[in-house]
Amino acid sequence: MTTLADRLKALIVADGPLPVSTFMQLCLHDPQHGYYATRPGLGEDFRTAPETSQVFGELLGIWAALEWRAMGAPSRFNLVELGPGRGTLMADALRATRPVQGFQEAANIVLVEASPALREAQTDRLSPHGVAHVDALNDVPDGPSIILANEFLDCLPARQFVRDGEAWRERVIGLSETGDLVFGLAADRSPPGEAQLSGDAVEVQPGLALIVDALAEREAPFRALFIDYGPADGAPGDTLRAFKAGAQVDPLAAPGECDLTVDVDFSRLARHARAAGLGVAGPMPQGPFLGTLGIEARMRQLIQQNPDAASEIHRGVADLVEPDKMGLRFKAICLSSPDLPPPAGF
Ligand code: SAH
């Protein structure tokens, strides 16, 4: 049986070395071999905030309800999630917002998901609520929208550029003399003009600009909350990482069998959004963001309801907020349509 490594090697022989972004795209989404397309190992290969504590999705649900009200509680709106994984965040958000009058009746739940396997898992998980799947943000129906995305931006393919004296060269994946996949540098190809160049390496995710474009085209009001890891300012250098069974592995060792991720360039996302006339709140570290949304109070309430699980509940929340866990490295940023008041939590 051909593996993704075989296919990548054949592609390189036929067409020359691949940009890192093409490699990421094929490793994650190739229909026959891609990681998300065929064997998404959420919870095994890597663990995300909604899988760490139910409080994460609950607070994001409450946030969505607050913002729905701030928009004037429209009687129909899209409650959108980008890359919902196993559907845990949305399930927790919907449970937490059950008491909010009118919210769920008004919500048209739209999930933007590339992976057929994960679409199925999401439909099962959220079965009491009708959900619709679409391929991209552009396919979300018209109308007011509240958009949530956790650990979605970090898997958008990145191009990498390395400084070579005065010039910049694109990092590519080619073949060694023994026919193995190796990193190398293209003869030319500079970073896009708008990239902020500092240091000796820079990563650019073209998808960030496409997301801003898709948001800017929406006519009805929206809020889009993205939570991910990355520096608050300054572009990431070389941050491509691969994870399998909870451990970091060589990204070239087993293509398609591990999750691939890069740090998100929040300042570039904010720059694009401002240039497109959108409102920008943050980026703000996850710990303080969840703190303003009331994570302590919710934790105490859960412990009171279930004292036997106190240490487990406490540990989950600590993982989300502590500075040396996810509290500082993860950031929240909210992009909004023009003319909305500042969002809650920032
Ligand atoms: N938000 C979830 C899962 C994060 S993993 C959580 O926090 O647990 C990334 C998710 O984004 C997966 O569901 C993956 O299939 C999806 N995804 C990645 N790239 C995508 C793309 N370009 N379009 C749609 N979905 C994508």
Residues whose N, C-alpha, C, O or C-beta is under 5 A from the ligand:
A	BS01	SAH	Y36 T48 A49 P50 L82 G83 P84 G85 V112 E113 A114 S115 L118 D135 N150 E151 F152 C155
